[in-house]
Amino acid sequence: MAQTSESQSSEDTQPDLTTIDGEVPGKVKVNKRQKQEFLCPYCGLTFNLKTSLVYHEKFHSPERPYPCEQCAFRFKTNAALQTHMRAHTGKLLVFLVNC
Protein backbone atom coordinates (compact mmCIF):
# COMPACT_ATOMS: atom_id res chain seq x y z
CA MET A 1 0.00 0.00 0.00
CA ALA A 2 2.90 2.31 0.47
CA GLN A 3 3.51 2.21 -3.27
CA THR A 4 -0.02 3.29 -4.15
CA SER A 5 0.09 6.21 -1.75
CA GLU A 6 3.46 7.27 -3.18
CA SER A 7 2.19 7.01 -6.77
CA GLN A 8 -0.93 8.98 -5.88
CA SER A 9 1.03 11.67 -4.10
CA SER A 10 3.47 12.01 -7.01
CA GLU A 11 0.53 12.35 -9.41
CA ASP A 12 -1.20 14.89 -7.15
CA THR A 13 1.85 17.09 -6.81
CA GLN A 14 2.43 18.92 -10.05
CA PRO A 15 5.04 21.61 -10.51
CA ASP A 16 3.85 25.18 -9.94
CA LEU A 17 3.55 26.80 -13.39
CA THR A 18 2.46 30.24 -12.26
CA THR A 19 4.63 33.21 -13.16
CA ILE A 20 5.66 36.10 -10.95
CA ASP A 21 2.43 37.98 -11.67
CA GLY A 22 0.31 34.92 -10.81
CA GLU A 23 -0.65 34.01 -14.37
CA VAL A 24 -0.48 30.50 -15.76
CA PRO A 25 1.59 30.37 -18.97
CA GLY A 26 -0.49 29.67 -22.07
CA LYS A 27 -3.76 30.69 -20.43
CA VAL A 28 -5.49 33.39 -22.45
CA LYS A 29 -7.21 36.19 -20.57
CA VAL A 30 -10.70 36.83 -21.85
CA ASN A 31 -12.11 40.28 -21.36
CA LYS A 32 -15.60 39.74 -19.99
CA ARG A 33 -16.62 43.31 -20.89
CA GLN A 34 -16.13 43.51 -24.60
CA LYS A 35 -16.08 46.97 -26.10
CA GLN A 36 -19.21 47.79 -27.97
CA GLU A 37 -19.43 50.65 -30.42
CA PHE A 38 -22.59 52.57 -31.21
CA LEU A 39 -22.81 53.97 -34.74
CA CYS A 40 -24.57 57.22 -35.59
CA PRO A 41 -26.93 56.47 -38.50
CA TYR A 42 -26.67 60.07 -39.76
CA CYS A 43 -22.93 60.74 -39.96
CA GLY A 44 -21.14 57.47 -39.14
CA LEU A 45 -19.42 58.59 -35.93
CA THR A 46 -18.98 55.84 -33.35
CA PHE A 47 -19.39 56.11 -29.59
CA ASN A 48 -18.42 53.82 -26.71
CA LEU A 49 -21.59 54.63 -24.75
CA LYS A 50 -25.15 54.50 -26.00
CA THR A 51 -25.98 57.62 -23.98
CA SER A 52 -23.30 59.51 -25.90
CA LEU A 53 -24.90 58.45 -29.18
CA VAL A 54 -28.36 59.51 -27.99
CA TYR A 55 -26.99 62.93 -26.98
CA HIS A 56 -25.14 63.26 -30.32
CA GLU A 57 -28.25 62.40 -32.36
CA LYS A 58 -29.97 65.50 -30.96
CA PHE A 59 -27.64 67.62 -33.08
CA HIS A 60 -28.95 65.98 -36.26
CA SER A 61 -32.58 66.57 -35.29
CA PRO A 62 -34.38 69.81 -36.20
CA GLU A 63 -36.31 69.57 -32.91
CA ARG A 64 -35.54 72.27 -30.31
CA PRO A 65 -37.50 71.31 -27.19
CA TYR A 66 -35.83 73.73 -24.74
CA PRO A 67 -37.16 77.32 -25.03
CA CYS A 68 -35.68 80.35 -23.31
CA GLU A 69 -38.41 81.94 -21.19
CA GLN A 70 -36.91 85.40 -21.60
CA CYS A 71 -36.38 85.64 -25.35
CA ALA A 72 -38.16 82.57 -26.78
CA PHE A 73 -35.01 81.31 -28.48
CA ARG A 74 -35.06 77.48 -28.55
CA PHE A 75 -32.26 74.94 -27.98
CA LYS A 76 -31.62 71.30 -28.77
CA THR A 77 -30.16 70.46 -25.36
CA ASN A 78 -30.80 71.61 -21.82
CA ALA A 79 -27.07 72.28 -21.43
CA ALA A 80 -27.19 74.76 -24.32
CA LEU A 81 -30.19 76.47 -22.73
CA GLN A 82 -28.41 76.74 -19.38
CA THR A 83 -25.37 78.30 -21.05
CA HIS A 84 -27.67 80.75 -22.84
CA MET A 85 -29.43 81.66 -19.58
CA ARG A 86 -26.10 82.81 -18.12
CA ALA A 87 -26.01 85.42 -20.86
CA HIS A 88 -29.28 86.87 -19.54
CA THR A 89 -28.02 86.95 -15.95
CA GLY A 90 -24.75 88.67 -16.89
CA LYS A 91 -22.62 85.71 -15.78
CA LEU A 92 -21.60 85.03 -19.35
CA LEU A 93 -20.40 87.78 -21.63
CA VAL A 94 -21.66 87.03 -25.12
CA PHE A 95 -23.47 88.95 -27.77
CA LEU A 96 -27.13 88.01 -27.92
CA VAL A 97 -28.40 88.00 -31.47
CA ASN A 98 -32.12 88.43 -32.13
CA CYS A 99 -33.09 88.65 -28.47
ABEGO torsion letter per residue (X at the ends): XAAAAAAAAAAABBBBABBAAGBBBGBBBBBABBBBBBBBAAAGBBBABAAAAAAAAAAABABBABBBAAAGBBBABAAAAAAAAAAAAGABBBBBBGX
